[in-house]
Amino acid sequence: MTLDKNVNLPWVEKYRPATLDDLVSHEDIITTINKFIKEDQLPHLLFYGPPGTGKTSTILACARQIYTPQQFSSMVLELNASDDRGIGIVRGQILSFASTRTIFKAGFKLIILDEADAMTNDAQNALRRIIEKYTENVRFCIICNYLGKIIPAIQSRCTRFRFAPLQSSQIVPRVQDIIAKENIDVTEDGIKALLTLSGGDMRKILNTLQSTWMSHKKVTEDNVYSCVGHPLRSDISSIVNWLLNEDDFARCYQQIKDLKDSKGLALSDILTEIHTFVHRTELPSDVLIQLLSKMADLEQRLSVGCTENTQLVSLIAFFQQVRDLVQLEQ
């Protein structure tokens, strides 16, 4: 893909792999699918795994390898979660596409059902019969994040592939290639921050990279964290220091609340970072277990909509208890 074309596209689309050889990860999966295609033995496929791990890119690259650009529109049907995929679509659009052959075109059609875990159980039950009945004419590729939301009857009709989160060693070369092509000013700690925030999600990395570059014109650790509204490491150090060393409960609460409000931070994000920070702190194992258990309860309360200020008071109280326990043990 030349850089002068599609200049206004987001980088996730601009640099989406066009062929199977362009994909940077899951070599065993790609090798297996390549073998299926070369031997003309492609089964029904079920791709599952976290977002941004290459599921959609893989099947689109397969489709481009199987079909010419002229055939693509007539031989491939792609449906996403944004489309209505109740039982009506299965019995209508999918059934009519699967049951008709294109004149003078040999081979099979391909139906891609992206984010299929959003399909209703009725739609999935209607789909399983279509998969069996029209196997001679069509192949299905079902893509989802959560395998448990796909009924067992469909799982048994497909060859399953799990797309694991990408490793840093797979992500970094592709990111550096994009950095070079876009001529971006990036620091080493900026790339580390991207990798830390991504959790193996390539799409998230590229979106964050583009957003940070557009807003700051330099991709550093602080700029990356500021762009996504994530707490800086220096902020977390300050918060943990107050929690462990500030004797005045009210002053500790006010300091953390002022920092949280001035930076626009969410308590759930702060809690996640404190969890990582606490693991690096030398605390007695029984004290650490109690603290992590209470932090888990606090996170659960936040997830169901409890007030942040009340939960912040709980967090400070937990650490006060930890300090008391450590002093007793000493």
C-alpha positions as CSV (number, residue, x, y, z in Angstrom):
1,M,0.0,0.0,0.0
2,T,1.5,3.4,-1.0
3,L,1.5,6.1,1.6
4,D,0.0,8.8,-0.7
5,K,-3.3,6.8,-1.0
6,N,-5.9,6.7,1.7
7,V,-4.0,9.5,3.5
8,N,-6.9,10.3,5.7
9,L,-7.5,6.8,6.9
10,P,-6.9,5.9,10.6
11,W,-3.6,4.0,10.8
12,V,-5.3,0.8,11.9
13,E,-7.0,0.7,8.4
14,K,-4.1,2.3,6.5
15,Y,-1.7,-0.4,7.7
16,R,-4.1,-3.3,7.9
17,P,-2.3,-6.4,6.6
18,A,-3.4,-7.1,3.0
19,T,-2.0,-10.7,2.7
20,L,-1.3,-13.5,5.1
21,D,2.4,-12.9,4.7
22,D,1.9,-9.4,6.1
23,L,0.5,-10.7,9.4
24,V,3.0,-10.5,12.3
25,S,1.7,-13.1,14.7
26,H,0.1,-16.5,15.1
27,E,2.4,-18.2,12.6
28,D,1.0,-21.7,13.4
29,I,-2.5,-20.6,12.7
30,I,-1.5,-18.8,9.4
31,T,0.6,-21.8,8.3
32,T,-2.4,-24.1,8.9
33,I,-4.9,-21.9,7.0
34,N,-2.4,-21.4,4.2
35,K,-2.2,-25.2,3.8
36,F,-6.0,-25.4,3.8
37,I,-6.2,-22.8,1.0
38,K,-3.4,-24.3,-1.2
39,E,-5.0,-27.8,-1.0
40,D,-8.5,-26.4,-1.5
41,Q,-9.7,-27.9,1.7
42,L,-10.8,-24.9,3.7
43,P,-13.2,-25.9,6.5
44,H,-15.7,-23.7,8.3
45,L,-13.6,-21.5,10.7
46,L,-14.2,-20.2,14.2
47,F,-11.8,-17.5,15.3
48,Y,-11.9,-16.4,18.9
49,G,-9.8,-14.3,21.3
50,P,-9.4,-10.8,22.7
51,P,-9.9,-7.7,20.4
52,G,-7.1,-6.4,18.3
53,T,-5.3,-9.7,17.9
54,G,-5.8,-10.1,14.1
55,K,-8.9,-12.2,13.7
56,T,-10.6,-10.0,11.1
57,S,-7.4,-9.1,9.3
58,T,-6.6,-12.9,9.0
59,I,-9.8,-13.8,7.3
60,L,-9.9,-10.8,5.0
61,A,-6.3,-11.6,3.9
62,C,-7.5,-15.2,3.3
63,A,-10.4,-13.9,1.2
64,R,-8.0,-11.7,-0.9
65,Q,-5.8,-14.7,-1.5
66,I,-8.7,-16.9,-2.6
67,Y,-10.6,-14.4,-4.7
68,T,-9.6,-11.9,-7.3
69,P,-10.6,-8.2,-6.7
70,Q,-13.4,-8.7,-9.3
71,Q,-14.8,-11.7,-7.5
72,F,-14.5,-10.3,-4.0
73,S,-17.9,-8.4,-3.9
74,S,-19.9,-11.3,-5.3
75,M,-18.2,-14.2,-3.4
76,V,-17.7,-12.7,0.1
77,L,-20.5,-11.6,2.5
78,E,-19.2,-9.8,5.6
79,L,-21.7,-9.1,8.4
80,N,-20.7,-7.2,11.6
81,A,-22.3,-6.7,15.0
82,S,-23.6,-3.3,13.7
83,D,-25.8,-5.2,11.3
84,D,-29.0,-6.8,12.6
85,R,-28.2,-10.4,13.1
86,G,-31.4,-11.9,14.5
87,I,-33.1,-14.9,13.1
88,G,-34.6,-12.7,10.2
89,I,-31.1,-12.0,8.8
90,V,-30.1,-15.6,9.0
91,R,-33.2,-16.8,7.2
92,G,-33.1,-14.0,4.7
93,Q,-29.7,-12.5,3.7
94,I,-27.4,-15.3,4.8
95,L,-29.7,-18.1,3.5
96,S,-30.2,-16.4,0.1
97,F,-26.4,-15.7,-0.3
98,A,-25.5,-19.3,0.8
99,S,-28.0,-21.0,-1.4
100,T,-27.2,-19.3,-4.7
101,R,-24.2,-20.0,-6.9
102,T,-22.5,-17.4,-9.1
103,I,-22.7,-18.3,-12.8
104,F,-19.4,-19.4,-14.3
105,K,-17.5,-19.1,-11.0
106,A,-16.2,-22.3,-9.5
107,G,-15.4,-22.8,-5.9
108,F,-17.2,-21.7,-2.8
109,K,-18.4,-18.4,-1.4
110,L,-17.3,-17.1,2.0
111,I,-19.5,-15.7,4.7
112,I,-17.7,-13.8,7.5
113,L,-19.8,-13.3,10.7
114,D,-17.7,-10.8,12.7
115,E,-18.5,-10.4,16.5
116,A,-20.8,-13.4,16.3
117,D,-21.1,-13.6,20.1
118,A,-23.7,-10.8,19.7
119,M,-26.0,-13.1,17.7
120,T,-29.1,-14.4,19.5
121,N,-29.4,-18.1,20.4
122,D,-32.3,-18.4,18.0
123,A,-30.2,-17.0,15.1
124,Q,-27.3,-19.3,16.0
125,N,-29.7,-22.3,16.0
126,A,-31.0,-21.3,12.6
127,L,-27.5,-20.8,11.3
128,R,-26.2,-24.3,12.2
129,R,-28.6,-26.0,9.7
130,I,-27.5,-23.6,6.9
131,I,-23.8,-24.3,7.7
132,E,-24.5,-28.1,7.2
133,K,-26.9,-27.8,4.2
134,Y,-24.8,-25.5,2.0
135,T,-21.3,-26.7,2.8
136,E,-20.8,-27.6,-0.9
137,N,-21.4,-24.0,-1.9
138,V,-20.2,-21.8,1.0
139,R,-17.7,-21.6,3.9
140,F,-18.4,-19.7,7.1
141,C,-15.9,-17.9,9.2
142,I,-17.3,-17.0,12.6
143,I,-15.4,-14.5,14.7
144,C,-16.0,-13.7,18.3
145,N,-14.3,-12.5,21.5
146,Y,-16.0,-15.0,23.8
147,L,-16.2,-18.6,22.8
148,G,-18.7,-19.4,25.5
149,K,-21.3,-17.3,23.8
150,I,-21.3,-19.5,20.7
151,I,-23.6,-22.5,21.0
152,P,-21.8,-25.9,21.1
153,A,-23.6,-27.1,17.9
154,I,-21.9,-24.3,15.9
155,Q,-18.5,-24.9,17.6
156,S,-18.6,-28.6,16.6
157,R,-19.2,-27.7,12.9
158,C,-16.1,-25.4,12.8
159,T,-12.4,-25.7,13.1
160,R,-11.5,-23.5,16.0
161,F,-8.5,-21.2,16.3
162,R,-7.7,-19.1,19.4
163,F,-6.0,-15.8,18.8
164,A,-3.9,-15.0,21.9
165,P,-2.9,-11.4,22.8
166,L,0.2,-10.4,20.8
167,Q,3.6,-10.5,22.3
168,S,5.8,-7.4,22.6
169,S,8.4,-9.1,20.3
170,Q,5.7,-9.3,17.6
171,I,4.2,-5.8,18.1
172,V,7.4,-3.7,18.3
173,P,8.8,-4.4,14.7
174,R,5.5,-3.5,13.1
175,V,5.1,-0.4,15.3
176,Q,8.6,0.8,14.5
177,D,7.9,0.2,10.8
178,I,4.8,2.5,11.0
179,I,6.8,5.0,13.0
180,A,9.4,5.2,10.3
181,K,6.9,5.5,7.5
182,E,4.9,8.2,9.3
183,N,8.2,10.0,10.5
184,I,7.0,10.1,14.1
185,D,9.1,11.4,17.0
186,V,8.9,8.6,19.6
187,T,11.0,7.9,22.7
188,E,11.8,4.5,24.1
189,D,9.7,5.0,27.2
190,G,6.8,6.1,24.9
191,I,6.9,2.7,23.1
192,K,7.0,0.9,26.5
193,A,4.0,2.9,27.7
194,L,2.1,1.9,24.5
195,L,2.9,-1.8,25.1
196,T,1.9,-1.5,28.8
197,L,-1.5,0.1,28.0
198,S,-2.3,-2.2,25.0
199,G,-2.4,-5.6,26.8
200,G,-1.5,-7.2,23.4
201,D,-4.1,-5.3,21.4
202,M,-2.5,-4.1,18.1
203,R,-5.5,-1.9,17.3
204,K,-5.3,-0.1,20.6
205,I,-1.6,0.5,20.2
206,L,-2.0,2.1,16.7
207,N,-5.0,4.2,17.8
208,T,-3.2,5.4,20.9
209,L,0.0,6.1,18.9
210,Q,-1.9,8.1,16.3
211,S,-3.9,10.1,18.9
212,T,-0.8,10.9,20.9
213,W,1.1,12.0,17.8
214,M,-1.8,14.2,16.6
215,S,-2.2,15.9,20.0
216,H,1.4,16.3,21.3
217,K,3.6,15.8,18.2
218,K,5.9,13.8,20.4
219,V,5.2,10.3,21.7
220,T,6.6,10.1,25.3
221,E,5.5,8.1,28.3
222,D,3.8,11.1,29.9
223,N,2.2,12.2,26.6
224,V,0.8,8.6,26.0
225,Y,-0.7,8.4,29.5
226,S,-2.1,12.0,29.3
227,C,-3.7,11.3,25.9
228,V,-5.7,8.3,27.2
229,G,-6.4,9.8,30.6
230,H,-4.4,7.1,32.4
231,P,-2.6,7.9,35.7
232,L,1.1,8.7,35.4
233,R,3.6,6.5,37.2
234,S,4.7,9.6,39.2
235,D,1.0,10.2,40.2
236,I,0.6,6.6,41.4
237,S,3.9,6.9,43.4
238,S,2.6,10.0,45.1
239,I,-0.8,8.3,45.9
240,V,0.8,5.2,47.3
241,N,3.2,7.3,49.3
242,W,0.3,9.2,50.9
243,L,-1.6,6.0,51.6
244,L,1.4,4.4,53.3
245,N,2.9,7.4,55.1
246,E,0.2,10.1,55.7
247,D,-1.0,9.9,59.3
248,D,-3.8,12.4,58.9
249,F,-6.8,10.6,57.3
250,A,-8.6,13.8,56.2
251,R,-5.4,15.2,54.6
252,C,-4.6,12.0,52.8
253,Y,-8.2,11.9,51.4
254,Q,-8.0,15.5,50.3
255,Q,-4.6,15.1,48.6
256,I,-5.7,12.1,46.6
257,K,-9.1,13.7,45.7
258,D,-7.4,16.9,44.5
259,L,-5.0,15.0,42.3
260,K,-7.8,12.8,41.0
261,D,-10.0,15.8,40.1
262,S,-7.2,18.0,38.6
263,K,-6.0,15.2,36.3
264,G,-9.5,13.8,35.6
265,L,-8.5,10.3,36.8
266,A,-11.0,7.4,37.4
267,L,-10.6,5.6,40.7
268,S,-10.8,2.2,38.9
269,D,-7.7,3.1,36.8
270,I,-5.9,4.3,40.0
271,L,-6.8,1.1,41.7
272,T,-5.4,-1.0,38.8
273,E,-2.1,0.8,39.0
274,I,-1.9,0.6,42.8
275,H,-2.5,-3.2,42.5
276,T,0.6,-3.4,40.2
277,F,2.6,-1.1,42.5
278,V,1.6,-3.1,45.7
279,H,3.0,-6.3,44.2
280,R,6.4,-4.7,44.0
281,T,6.2,-3.6,47.6
282,E,7.8,-5.7,50.3
283,L,4.8,-6.6,52.6
284,P,4.3,-9.7,54.7
285,S,2.4,-12.3,52.7
286,D,-0.6,-12.4,55.0
287,V,-0.9,-8.6,55.0
288,L,-0.6,-8.5,51.2
289,I,-3.4,-11.1,50.8
290,Q,-5.8,-9.1,53.0
291,L,-5.0,-5.9,51.1
292,L,-5.5,-7.5,47.7
293,S,-8.8,-9.1,48.9
294,K,-10.1,-5.8,50.1
295,M,-9.0,-4.0,46.9
296,A,-10.8,-6.7,44.9
297,D,-14.0,-6.0,46.9
298,L,-13.6,-2.3,46.3
299,E,-13.2,-2.8,42.5
300,Q,-16.3,-4.9,42.4
301,R,-18.3,-2.2,44.2
302,L,-17.0,0.4,41.7
303,S,-18.0,-1.8,38.8
304,V,-21.7,-1.9,40.0
305,G,-21.8,1.9,40.3
306,C,-20.9,2.8,43.9
307,T,-19.7,6.4,44.5
308,E,-16.0,7.0,43.9
309,N,-15.6,9.3,46.9
310,T,-17.0,6.7,49.3
311,Q,-14.8,4.0,47.8
312,L,-11.7,6.3,48.1
313,V,-12.4,6.5,51.8
314,S,-12.5,2.7,51.9
315,L,-9.2,2.5,50.1
316,I,-7.5,4.9,52.6
317,A,-9.0,2.8,55.4
318,F,-7.5,-0.4,54.0
319,F,-4.0,1.1,53.9
320,Q,-4.4,2.4,57.4
321,Q,-5.2,-1.1,58.5
322,V,-2.2,-2.5,56.6
323,R,0.1,0.0,58.4
324,D,-1.3,-1.1,61.8
325,L,-0.8,-4.8,60.9
326,V,2.8,-4.2,59.8
327,Q,3.6,-2.3,63.0
328,L,2.1,-5.1,65.1
329,E,4.2,-7.7,63.3
330,Q,7.3,-5.7,63.9
